[in-house]
Amino acid sequence: MKFIERDGEDSVRALLFRPAGGDVRGAILHVHGGGWIADSADIFASFSAKLANRHNVVVRSVDYRRAPEVGGHVALDESWAALGWLHREAANLGFESRFIAVMGDSAGGSLSAGVALRARDASLPLKAQFLIYPALDDRLVSPDGPPANVYAGEFVLSLAYLRQVWAALERCIARKLPLPCRRTHAGPLEPGGAGIHRRRQH
């Protein structure tokens, strides 16, 4: 466990995972899910360790502070700081900075997409982005949003819960949290992929 320093701000807590052996191929910035209000890098530690060993990469899992205790923009700022740390420390960790990807699930997918957009705007190279069932558009749970799919059910996450976690960010959405869905210019970006997790039937 190490700390990433953020210029002019408090430290950002993050976990660092190295592969057990072999040449380091690159790095992944992992941003955990949890609806911006729950979970932590520690909960995803086993996943991050397996990711590092399976793909021979360094994994940096950022333990960003969560809403509503802090503004929703803080999670994005801390994730961005974590990416900057990976770029600065690439040589010391044994990989080239051009081989860094971002990865996140759910709220972490939204933050990862936000980090990728910031990297694009700052001309900071990224190799790829992996967005796992990302929460990209708050308008989908709005009463004024698209009509509900009458054939769809609620699996794991209910509409009421999704409205609750988006509400936790409500004050930040318009002013400080540049949601991916609100960006008028989204390209060019590094190659990316979105994933849907399917539960195994027993």
C-alpha positions in Angstrom: 0.0 0.0 0.0 1.3 3.4 -0.9 0.0 7.0 -1.1 -0.3 9.1 -4.2 0.4 12.7 -3.5 -1.9 15.3 -5.1 -0.5 18.7 -5.6 -1.9 21.2 -3.1 -4.4 18.7 -1.7 -4.5 15.8 0.8 -2.9 12.4 -0.1 -4.9 10.0 -2.2 -5.0 6.4 -0.9 -4.4 3.6 -3.3 -3.2 0.0 -3.5 -0.4 -1.1 -5.7 -0.2 -4.7 -7.1 2.8 -6.1 -9.0 2.9 -9.3 -10.9 4.6 -12.2 -9.2 7.1 -12.8 -12.0 8.0 -12.1 -15.6 8.5 -8.9 -17.5 6.0 -6.1 -16.7 3.9 -5.4 -19.8 2.3 -2.2 -18.6 -0.1 -0.9 -16.0 -3.8 -0.6 -15.3 -5.5 2.1 -13.2 -8.4 0.3 -11.5 -11.3 2.4 -10.3 -13.8 0.4 -8.2 -17.5 0.6 -8.4 -20.1 1.1 -5.7 -22.4 3.8 -6.9 -20.0 6.6 -5.8 -21.1 6.0 -2.2 -19.9 2.5 -1.2 -17.1 -0.1 -1.6 -13.4 0.4 -1.6 -10.1 -0.6 -3.2 -9.6 -3.1 -0.4 -12.8 -5.0 -1.3 -11.4 -5.4 -4.9 -7.9 -6.3 -3.7 -8.2 -10.0 -4.7 -9.5 -9.0 -8.2 -6.6 -6.5 -8.6 -4.0 -9.1 -7.5 -5.3 -11.7 -10.0 -5.4 -9.0 -12.7 -1.8 -8.2 -12.1 -0.6 -11.8 -12.1 -2.7 -13.0 -15.0 -1.7 -10.2 -17.4 1.8 -9.3 -16.0 0.9 -5.7 -15.3 1.1 -3.3 -12.4 -2.3 -2.5 -11.1 -3.0 0.7 -9.2 -6.4 0.6 -7.5 -7.4 4.0 -6.2 -9.4 4.3 -3.0 -11.2 7.5 -3.8 -13.3 9.3 -1.2 -17.0 8.9 -1.7 -20.2 10.9 -1.9 -22.1 12.3 -0.1 -19.3 13.0 2.4 -17.4 14.8 -0.3 -18.5 16.2 -3.6 -18.8 13.8 -6.5 -15.9 15.6 -8.4 -13.4 14.5 -5.7 -13.6 10.9 -6.9 -12.7 12.0 -10.4 -9.9 14.3 -9.2 -8.4 11.5 -7.1 -8.6 9.0 -10.0 -7.0 11.5 -12.3 -4.2 12.0 -9.7 -3.7 8.2 -9.5 -3.2 8.1 -13.3 -0.7 10.9 -13.1 1.3 9.0 -10.5 1.4 5.9 -12.7 2.9 8.0 -15.5 5.5 9.6 -13.3 6.5 6.3 -11.7 6.4 4.1 -14.9 10.2 3.8 -15.2 10.6 2.9 -11.6 7.9 0.3 -11.8 9.4 -1.3 -14.9 7.1 -0.4 -17.8 6.7 2.3 -20.4 4.2 5.0 -19.7 2.5 4.5 -23.1 1.3 1.1 -21.9 -1.2 2.3 -19.3 -4.9 1.5 -19.4 -7.9 2.5 -17.2 -10.5 0.1 -16.0 -13.6 0.5 -13.9 -17.0 -1.1 -13.2 -20.3 0.7 -12.7 -19.5 4.0 -11.0 -15.9 3.2 -11.5 -16.6 2.8 -15.2 -18.0 6.3 -15.2 -14.9 7.6 -13.4 -12.6 5.7 -15.8 -14.4 7.3 -18.8 -14.0 10.7 -17.1 -10.3 10.0 -16.6 -9.9 9.0 -20.2 -11.5 12.3 -21.4 -9.2 14.3 -19.1 -6.2 12.4 -20.5 -7.4 13.2 -24.0 -7.7 16.9 -23.2 -4.3 16.9 -21.5 -2.6 14.9 -24.3 -1.6 12.2 -21.7 -1.3 8.9 -23.6 -3.5 5.9 -22.6 -3.4 2.5 -24.2 -7.0 1.5 -23.7 -10.0 1.8 -21.5 -12.1 -1.1 -20.1 -15.6 0.0 -18.9 -17.5 -2.7 -17.2 -21.3 -2.0 -17.1 -20.4 1.7 -16.7 -22.8 4.2 -15.3 -22.5 6.9 -17.9 -25.8 8.7 -18.1 -27.9 10.0 -15.2 -30.7 10.9 -17.5 -31.6 7.2 -17.9 -33.0 7.2 -14.3 -34.7 10.6 -14.5 -38.5 10.8 -14.6 -38.0 12.9 -17.7 -35.7 10.3 -19.3 -36.3 7.7 -22.0 -39.5 5.6 -21.6 -39.1 2.5 -19.5 -38.6 -0.8 -21.3 -41.8 -2.7 -20.5 -40.0 -6.0 -21.1 -37.1 -5.3 -18.8 -36.9 -6.4 -15.2 -34.8 -5.2 -12.3 -31.7 -7.4 -11.8 -29.5 -6.7 -8.7 -29.8 -2.9 -9.0 -33.3 -1.5 -8.8 -34.4 1.8 -10.4 -35.0 3.2 -6.9 -31.4 2.4 -5.8 -29.9 3.9 -9.0 -31.9 7.1 -8.4 -30.5 7.2 -4.9 -26.9 7.0 -5.9 -27.3 9.5 -8.7 -29.0 11.8 -6.2 -25.9 11.6 -4.0 -24.1 13.5 -6.8 -26.9 15.8 -7.8 -25.3 19.0 -6.6 -22.1 18.2 -8.5 -23.5 17.1 -11.8 -24.0 20.5 -13.4 -21.1 22.3 -11.9 -18.1 20.1 -11.1 -18.6 16.5 -12.3 -18.2 16.4 -16.1 -20.2 13.3 -16.8 -19.2 11.4 -20.0 -22.8 11.7 -21.3 -22.6 15.5 -21.0 -19.5 16.0 -23.1 -20.2 17.4 -26.5 -16.9 16.2 -27.9 -15.9 12.6 -27.0 -13.2 11.8 -29.6 -10.7 10.9 -30.5 -10.1 8.5 -27.6 -8.0 5.4 -27.1 -9.6 2.0 -28.0 -12.2 0.9 -25.4 -14.6 -1.8 -24.6 -17.7 -2.2 -22.5 -18.5 -5.4 -20.7 -21.7 -7.0 -19.3 -21.3 -9.4 -16.4 -23.5 -12.5 -16.7 -24.1 -14.5 -13.6 -23.5 -18.2 -13.8 -26.6 -20.4 -13.4 -26.4 -23.1 -10.8 
